[in-house]
Each structure stands twice: as C-alpha cells, then as structure tokens.
Amino acid sequence: MEIEYLTDKHGQKKAVVVPIDIWKKILPKDDASIEEMTETMENYCLGKAMDEAKDSKVLSRDEALKFIEE
C-alpha cells in the first residue's frame, strides 16, 4: 500500500491520498468530525511510534548524550 502525495505545479505537496485500508484503521467512523479525526490520527501515530520503540535498544546515559550530540 502506498500513500500518494498530490502536488501543485511547483511541486509543493498539497494533499495526501491514503489507501482506504489504512484510512479505516486510522478512522473507522465515516462521519467523524475534524476534532475526532485529529485525535484518532494522533493516537494511531503515537501507537505506531510506541510499537517501534519496543524494538529499539535502551541506551545508557552516556550513549544517549552522545546520540543527542550527533
């Protein structure tokens, strides 16, 4: 599944086309308000980030500081 970007004549991204399978995972309700969409998308993205974090190694304090410096 690919997410597509619609651009203007200058190549600037103006919109996103999301496959319906992904859309239904993010927003199962068809008649959601803008506020509901925003909250649901934020929750979905946060959940994805937390899932990815589970697979990340835990850094020591020194390793974390070195990473931040880079």
N, C-alpha and C positions, 0 to 999 in steps of 0.2 A: 504494500500500500504506500502510495506516495502522496505527500502533501504538495500541492502546486501553489505557486505564487503568481498573481496577476500583477503586471507592471504597466506603468504609463509609457508614453512614447519616449521618455528619458531614461527608462529602465528602473525607475523608482518603484519599489514594491507598494502596492495599493490595497491588495486583498489576498486572502488565503482560501484555497479550495481544499477542504478536508474530506477525505473519503467518508461516506456515511457510516461505515462500520466503526471508525474511530469516533465520529461525532456522537453516535449512540452510546458509546462507552463513557464519553465525557458528559453528555447531556441527554439522559434518557427521556426527559419530558419534551414533548413537541411544542408546548405553549408557554415555555419559561420566559420570565421577564429578564431584562438586561442584568439586573442585580443577581438573579438566580444563576444566569449563565456565567457571570463573572465569578461568583463564589464557587460554583461547581468546577469551572476550569482551573481556578487556583487550587482547589482541593485535589483535583486529578494530577496536576503538575507537582504539587507537594508530595503526593503519594508516590509518584514516579521517582522523584529525587530521593525520597527515603528508601525506596527499593534499591536504587543504585548505590546508596550509601552503605547498605548492608554488605555489599560486595567489596567495599573499599577497606584497605587495611587501616588500622588505627596507628596514627603517628605519635611518636614521643613528643615531648615539649620541644626539644631541640630540632627534631625533624620538621615539626610544624612551623617553627620560626624560620628555618632555612627555606621551606617551601614558600612561605609568605614573602620572604626577601626576593626570591626568584620571580 
